[in-house]
Amino acid sequence: MAHGEAERVAADARKARFTHLSGINAVSHQDYDDAVSSAAQAAADIASAKAEIMSAQVNLDYSRVYSPISGRISRTLVTEGALVTANQTTPLATVTQLDPIYVDLTVTGEAVSRLRESLMNEKRDHTSTGAGQVDVVLDTGRPYTSPGRIDLLEVMVDPGTGMTTLRTTFQNPDAMLLPGMFVHATLHYGRRKAFLVPQNVVLRDLHADPYVLIAGSDGKAVLRKVKIIQDSGNSWVITDGVSDGDRIITEKLQTLQPGDSIHLLNEPA
């Protein structure tokens, strides 16, 4: 490259001299043409040398394999000195992204519907109830300190099992979560006001819709349809249909009908 630069400088200087001399007819046109050609040839040699340097740099870069993602590398699958080729089936190693890391959950279609409803309520009410938060417990029984968030809701439910997959993302700076590990996960549907009602006081109408009987202010039984979101031991968690201060009837439910007169026990004075 340096040799070519030196020849180009000499050829340019000769061309410049011959250009002046040719203008006063001090040299032949052939000598002038030779000087111009030599200068052009020197410039072409420089361009060719630069192209060869770029090609050599590309080949040198190919000798280093760069990972397309950040993460941690596995053990080397090819030993030093072994022959490798482009597009070979055996990888050199495997790079795994650990921070952040995905945790896939298998949940019921009903759980996904409840989660979607909670997320839509958050968006509609412009509130943050914690819906979509996921907590995991490691296989050692130790809770993982950083909560995860829903990253993907699968669009299909397996018709055979009624299950689907949720993908969650966890920050994992200490690599406590590893690919292939099993964890116990808790999916949060969001905090909302609810009532815990014994299952035996929740009745069903002809359409299997749940309801309870409330003691009305006029001393008569009142039917209230309720919305059950989940069970908790021997009770139902109810979000709609009852309010603070309502008195739910718990006895003689098989014979009591809406509108029947009732007698309250231990009624406050």
N, C-alpha and C positions, 0 to 999 in steps of 0.2 A: 504493500500500500504506500509506504514512504517512497520507494523507488519510483512508482508511478506518479506520485505527486511531484517529484523532482523533474521527471521527464516532461510533465505537463507545464511546469514553470518555464523550462527551457524552450519548449515548443511555442508557448504563448509569446515569449520574448522575441523569438525568431520571426514569428508571424507579424508582430508589431513592427519590427525593423523592415521586413520585406514589404509591408503595406506602404510604408513611407517611401522606400526606394522605388517601388513599382509606380508610385504616383509621379516620380520625376524621371521615369524610364531608365533607372540606374541598374535594374536587374530585369532578367527576362520574365515573361509571363509564366513560363514553366516553373522557374524557381519560386515565384510567388505562390503558384498553385500548390507546389510541393510543401511549402511552409504552412499554408492553410490546412492542407490535408494532415500534416504531422500534428498540428495543434488539435484538430478534430479527433485524430486517432488517440492522442494522449488523453483527451477528455473521455472518450469511450472506454479506454483501458481503466480509468479511475472508476467509472460507473460499474464496469464489470467486476472490479475488485470489491467494491462495496456490496454488490449483490452476492458475491461469494462469501463475504464476511457474514452477511445476514443469513445466508443458507447454513453456514457453519454454526451460527448462534442458535438457529432453530433446531438443528440436530443436537446441539449441546443441551438445549432445554428439554428435548425429548428424553434425555438420560435421567431426568428427575420427574417423578410422578407426583403430581399435586392432587390433594384430596378436594373434591368439589364441595364438601361440607366440613364444618368444624365438628370435632368430637374426639373419641378415643379409638385408637387402632388396636386390632386384635393381634394375636401372634402371627408371625410371618409364615405364609403358606408356601413360599418359594425360597430355597436356600441361596446364599450368596454364591455367585458363579454359575448358577443354572441359566439355561437359555430360555429367554422369554420372547414372545412375539406379539404383534398387535392382534387384538380381538381373540386372544386365547381363552379357553374355557376355564382355566384355573386362575383365580384371582391371586394377586400378590398378597393381599391382606384385606380385612374388612374394617371399614370405619363406621362407627355407630355414634349417632348424635345422642348425647345423654342430658344435655341441658339447653333447652327444655326437653322433656321426654313425654311421650304419649302413654296414657293408660286407657285401655279399652274396657268398657263395662258391658256386661250382658244383662239387660233389664227387660221387663215385660212391656208390651205395647201400651198397657194401661199407664205404666209409670211415665212413658214418653208423653202421653196425652196430658197427664197431670202437670208435667214439667212445662210443656208448651203453654198450657193455660196460665201457669204462674208467671212465665216470662212475658206473655202478652199482657197480663194484669200489671206487671211492673212497668211495661212500656206505656200502657194506657194511663196509669195513675202517676207516672213520673216518680216512682219510688224505688227504693232498693231494699228488697226483703231477703236477699241472700239466695234467691232461686238460682239453681244451676251450680252452686258450690259443691265440691266433692271433697270429702275427707277420706284418707286411706289409713289403714293399719298394716304395718309390715308383717311378714310371716313370723317374725319373732314376738309379735304381740305389742310392739312399740308403735305408738301413733306417729305418723309422719307429720312434721311440724308445719309444712307449707300446704295450704289448701289448693286444689286445682279448680279449673273452670271448664265448662263444656266447650269443646272446640267443634264438634260435628255431631249432628243428629242423623242417624241413618234413616233413609227414606223408605225402607221396606221392612216389614215384619215377617218373620218366618211363619208361614201358615201352619206348619206342623207343630211348632213349639210355642208360638205366640211371643217369641222373644226377638229382640233387636239389639243393636250395638250402639253405644255412645262412646265417642272418643273425647277424652279429656286431656288437658295439658297441665303439667306440673313443672315448676322450677326445681331443678335438681343439681345445684352447684356442688354438692358433696358426693354425688353419684350414689346416693342411698338406694335409689330405684334403678334397677337394671333390666334390660330386655329379657323377656321370658319369665320374669318373676311374677308370682301370684300374690295379690294383696286383697284385703277386705275393704270394700269401699262403702261409704255412706253418701247417698245422693240427697241433697237438700232441695225441697220444693219451695222454700221461702217461708218466712215467718208471717203468719196471719192470725187474726182472732178466730178461735175455734172453741168448741165445747166438747167435753168428754162425757158421753152418755152411756150408761149400761146397755149392753146389747139386748137384754131381755125386755126393755121398755120401748124399743124401736119396732114398730109394726109395719106390715106391708099391705097395700091395697090390692085390688084385683089386677092391676097392671104391674105389680111388684115394686111400686114406688114406695120408698120408706116414709114413715110419718110417726109423729108422737102425739100424745094427748096432753094438752096443757090445761091447767086449772084457770078458767076464765075469771074475770073480776065479778061476773054475775053468779058465780058458784056453779057453773056448768062446764062440762068438758068441751074443749075446743081442739079441732084437728089442725095440726101444723105439719105440712110437708117439709122434709129436711133433706139436706145434701150430705151424704157420707163420703168422705175422702179417703179414709183408711181405718184400719182397726188398731187397737192398742190394748193388748191383753184381752180382757172380757168386755171391753168397751168399744164404742164407735167414736171416731173423731168427726164432729159435725161442724160445718162452716155456715150453713144457711138454714133458716127456719125457726131458730130460737134466739132469744135475746137475754141480756142480763136481767135478772129478776123474775124470769119465767119459772113457774113451778110445774115440773113434769110429773104426770101421774105415773105411779110405779106399781099400783096394785089393782086387782080385778080387771085387768086389761082385756081378758077374753070375753067378758060380758058387757063391759062399758062401751057405750056408743057416743059419738059426738052429739052434744046437746043434752046429755043426761045430767041430772043434778048430782053433785058430789058433795062429800063432807070432808073437809080438810082436818087432818090430825095435827096436833101441835101447832095450830095456826097462831101466829103472834098476835098479841092483843093490840 
